[in-house]
Amino acid sequence: MIIFNQSSVSAEQTATGVLRQRLLSEPRVKNTPVRLDRLTLAAGAKIELGIAAKSLGWLQILEGEARLSALYSEKLCDTQSAVLPPTFSVTLSTAKGATVLYGEIPDAERIDPGFAAEPPLFMVVDWMREPVLQSQTDGRKRVSLVAPDICRTKALRIQMVVYPAGSIGVDCRHEGADALMYFVSGSGTAWVNGQAAPVQEGDLIYVPERERYHLKAADNSEMRYLVFYAPGEFRTVASGEGKLSAWRSTGRDIRGRETALDQRQRRVFSGGFGFPLTFTTR
């Protein structure tokens, strides 16, 4: 296990008004397939993101608003993320300032053999408008942002996970994938291989394949975190005599409304890029 807070990572200026913190990189975690950066854009700043031919990119707005410009231009808020396919280029700009979590798999083909033959879709997703998976034993919820059935890639799986105050997950391990958790809000406790550590907003936990872990939200605090699995297909095994949580699809979004998918707000474009482009409107 590797655990640290983003405040412990120094920032470097990579463009005018843009600071980059390299949260997860090769020096920190050897042979990690995922790179993760935190970008801070000052008011009026912009950054260009270009994805290499074998790479997969993804970004999530953490704070503020930013405009993503590619085939079309769309304003993104702090509930939205975007999947960036290989050879894709976007410009991210902000009028009033924004904080962005940016992830990349430099060699996605290495962990997804079908990546080159069927590259992933370009998508913009609002996690508060997507279908919720509800735990059948408590109030925990999961919302898928990146998955094979959403954007056509097996290289990466990303979910937004919500733990109500006091809720606790099952002690488990993953076979076939590492797990990375970035805590968006709230606080709680993480146990990895039986060792407990407090977690709070801005913390990252890297759990290698086959290491046991589980989480608990503080009794007075809802906890939200983004979880990344690389590759996106793996097996989850409960530790000891515990049983894995059962999850059911509610068919509704986090507020109990019809989802963006139900309202047919996802649209697909060819756009001359050679692959479909998909986005979910707010």
C-alpha positions in Angstrom: 0.0 0.0 0.0 1.1 3.6 -0.7 -0.9 6.4 0.9 -0.3 10.1 0.8 -2.0 13.5 0.6 -1.9 15.7 -2.5 -0.5 18.5 -0.3 2.7 16.6 0.1 3.4 16.7 -3.7 5.2 19.8 -5.0 3.7 21.7 -8.0 5.5 22.7 -11.1 4.4 25.4 -13.6 3.9 23.8 -17.0 2.1 26.7 -18.8 1.1 30.2 -18.0 -1.2 30.0 -15.1 -1.1 26.2 -14.9 0.4 24.2 -12.0 0.9 20.4 -12.2 1.3 18.0 -9.3 2.4 14.6 -10.4 0.5 12.5 -7.9 1.1 9.1 -9.3 4.1 8.5 -11.5 6.9 5.9 -12.1 9.2 7.2 -9.4 6.5 6.9 -6.7 5.0 3.5 -7.9 7.3 1.3 -9.9 5.6 -0.2 -13.1 2.3 1.5 -12.4 0.2 1.5 -15.6 -1.6 4.7 -14.6 -0.3 8.2 -14.3 -2.3 10.7 -12.3 -1.8 14.5 -12.1 -3.6 17.3 -10.4 -3.8 20.5 -12.5 -4.6 23.9 -11.0 -5.6 26.5 -13.6 -5.7 30.1 -12.6 -8.3 32.5 -14.0 -7.8 32.9 -17.8 -5.4 30.0 -18.1 -5.6 27.2 -20.6 -3.8 23.9 -21.3 -3.6 21.7 -24.3 -3.8 17.9 -23.8 -2.6 15.6 -26.6 -3.0 11.8 -26.3 -0.4 9.6 -27.9 -1.3 6.8 -30.3 -1.1 4.0 -27.7 -2.4 6.1 -24.8 -5.7 6.7 -23.0 -6.5 9.9 -21.2 -9.2 11.0 -18.7 -10.0 14.1 -16.8 -12.4 15.1 -14.0 -13.2 18.6 -12.9 -12.6 18.8 -9.1 -13.4 22.5 -8.5 -14.6 25.4 -10.6 -15.6 25.3 -14.3 -13.6 24.8 -17.4 -14.3 24.8 -21.1 -13.3 21.7 -23.1 -12.7 22.5 -26.8 -12.2 19.7 -29.4 -14.8 18.8 -32.1 -17.2 21.0 -30.2 -16.9 23.2 -27.1 -18.6 22.5 -23.8 -18.4 24.0 -20.4 -17.6 21.4 -17.7 -18.5 21.7 -14.0 -17.3 19.7 -11.0 -19.5 16.7 -11.6 -18.2 16.0 -15.1 -15.4 14.0 -16.6 -14.1 13.2 -20.1 -12.5 10.2 -21.7 -9.8 11.1 -24.2 -9.0 8.4 -26.9 -5.6 7.9 -28.6 -4.4 10.7 -31.0 -7.1 13.0 -29.6 -6.3 16.6 -28.7 -8.3 19.0 -26.5 -7.9 22.5 -25.0 -9.0 23.1 -21.5 -9.5 26.7 -20.5 -11.2 28.5 -17.6 -12.4 32.0 -17.0 -12.5 32.0 -13.2 -10.1 29.1 -12.3 -10.4 25.4 -12.0 -8.8 22.3 -10.5 -8.6 19.2 -12.6 -7.7 15.6 -12.0 -5.9 14.2 -15.1 -5.2 10.5 -15.6 -3.4 8.7 -18.4 -2.4 5.2 -19.3 0.7 5.7 -21.5 0.6 2.2 -23.0 -3.0 1.1 -22.9 -2.5 -1.6 -25.5 -0.2 -3.5 -23.1 -3.1 -4.1 -20.7 -5.9 -4.1 -23.3 -5.0 -6.3 -26.3 -8.0 -5.0 -28.3 -7.2 -1.4 -27.7 -5.7 -0.6 -31.2 -8.4 -2.5 -33.1 -11.3 -0.9 -31.3 -10.2 2.4 -29.7 -12.3 3.8 -26.9 -15.0 6.4 -27.4 -14.5 10.1 -26.6 -17.1 10.9 -23.9 -18.1 13.6 -21.6 -20.1 12.2 -18.6 -21.8 13.9 -15.7 -21.6 11.4 -12.8 -24.7 12.8 -11.2 -26.8 11.9 -14.3 -25.6 8.3 -14.7 -27.3 5.1 -13.4 -26.5 4.3 -9.8 -25.5 0.9 -8.4 -26.9 0.5 -4.9 -25.5 -1.8 -2.2 -28.2 -4.3 -1.2 -27.0 -4.3 2.4 -26.5 -0.6 3.2 -26.5 2.9 1.7 -23.3 2.7 -0.3 -23.5 3.7 -4.0 -21.4 3.4 -7.1 -21.5 5.2 -10.4 -19.5 4.0 -13.4 -17.6 6.6 -15.4 -15.3 4.4 -17.5 -16.1 0.8 -18.3 -16.1 -1.5 -21.3 -19.9 -1.1 -21.8 -19.7 2.7 -21.5 -16.8 3.8 -23.6 -15.4 0.6 -25.1 -12.1 0.1 -23.3 -10.9 -2.7 -21.1 -7.7 -0.8 -20.1 -9.3 1.1 -17.3 -12.4 1.2 -15.1 -13.3 4.3 -13.0 -16.2 4.7 -10.5 -17.4 7.4 -8.2 -18.1 5.7 -4.9 -20.3 7.2 -2.1 -20.2 6.0 1.5 -22.9 7.4 3.8 -21.6 8.3 7.3 -20.6 5.2 9.3 -20.9 2.7 6.4 -18.2 0.1 5.9 -17.1 -2.0 3.0 -16.2 -5.7 2.8 -12.6 -6.8 3.2 -11.5 -8.0 -0.2 -8.7 -8.2 -2.8 -8.6 -7.8 -6.6 -7.0 -10.4 -8.9 -5.8 -9.1 -12.2 -5.8 -5.3 -11.4 -4.3 -2.7 -9.1 -6.6 -0.2 -7.4 -6.1 3.5 -6.9 -8.4 5.6 -4.7 -8.6 9.4 -4.8 -10.7 10.9 -2.0 -12.9 13.7 -3.2 -14.7 14.6 0.0 -15.3 13.5 3.6 -13.1 11.3 5.8 -12.8 7.8 7.2 -10.5 4.9 7.7 -8.8 2.5 5.3 -7.5 -0.9 6.2 -4.9 -2.5 3.9 -3.6 -5.9 4.9 -5.1 -5.3 8.3 -3.3 -2.0 8.9 -5.5 1.0 9.5 -4.9 4.5 8.3 -7.1 7.6 8.4 -8.1 9.1 5.1 -9.5 12.5 4.1 -10.1 14.8 1.1 -7.1 14.9 -1.2 -5.6 11.5 0.0 -4.5 8.9 -2.5 -4.3 5.1 -1.8 -2.5 2.8 -4.2 -3.3 -0.9 -3.5 -1.4 -3.4 -5.6 -3.1 -6.5 -7.0 -4.0 -9.2 -4.3 -3.5 -6.9 -1.3 -6.5 -6.9 1.0 -8.3 -3.7 1.8 -11.6 -2.2 3.0 -12.9 1.3 3.9 -15.2 2.9 6.5 -16.7 6.4 6.4 -16.4 8.5 9.5 -19.5 8.4 11.7 -20.2 12.1 11.1 -19.1 12.4 7.5 -20.2 11.1 4.1 -17.2 10.0 2.1 -16.8 10.1 -1.7 -13.9 8.8 -3.7 -12.9 8.0 -7.2 -11.6 4.4 -7.7 -9.4 3.4 -10.7 -8.8 -0.2 -11.7 -6.1 -1.0 -14.3 -6.8 -3.0 -16.3 -10.6 -2.7 -16.2 -11.4 -6.4 -16.1 -10.5 -8.3 -13.0 -11.8 -10.6 -10.3 -12.8 -9.4 -6.8 -12.4 -11.9 -3.9 -13.7 -11.5 -0.4 -11.1 -12.1 2.3 -11.6 -14.7 5.1 -15.2 -15.7 5.6 -16.8 -12.5 4.5 -19.1 -12.2 1.5 -18.8 -9.7 -1.3 -21.4 -6.9 -1.4 -24.2 -7.4 -3.8 -25.0 -4.4 -6.0 -28.2 -3.7 -7.9 -28.9 -1.2 -10.6 -31.5 1.4 -9.6 -32.1 2.7 -13.1 -32.0 6.2 -11.6 -29.4 8.8 -11.0 -28.0 9.9 -7.7 -31.0 12.2 -7.1 -33.5 9.6 -8.1 -34.3 11.1 -11.5 -34.3 9.5 -14.9 -30.7 9.1 -16.1 -29.1 10.9 -19.0 -29.1 7.6 -20.8 -32.9 7.2 -20.3 -33.4 10.6 -21.7 -31.3 9.8 -24.7 -28.9 12.6 -24.1 -25.9 10.6 -25.1 -25.1 11.3 -28.7 -22.6 9.8 -31.0 -20.6 11.6 -33.8 -18.1 10.3 -36.3 -16.6 13.7 -36.7 -14.0 12.6 -39.2 -11.9 11.1 -36.4 -12.4 7.5 -37.5 -14.2 6.5 -34.3 -17.4 7.5 -32.6 -17.5 10.6 -30.3 -20.0 10.5 -27.5 -21.0 13.0 -24.8 -23.7 13.3 -22.2 -25.3 16.7 -21.8 -26.3 18.1 -18.5 
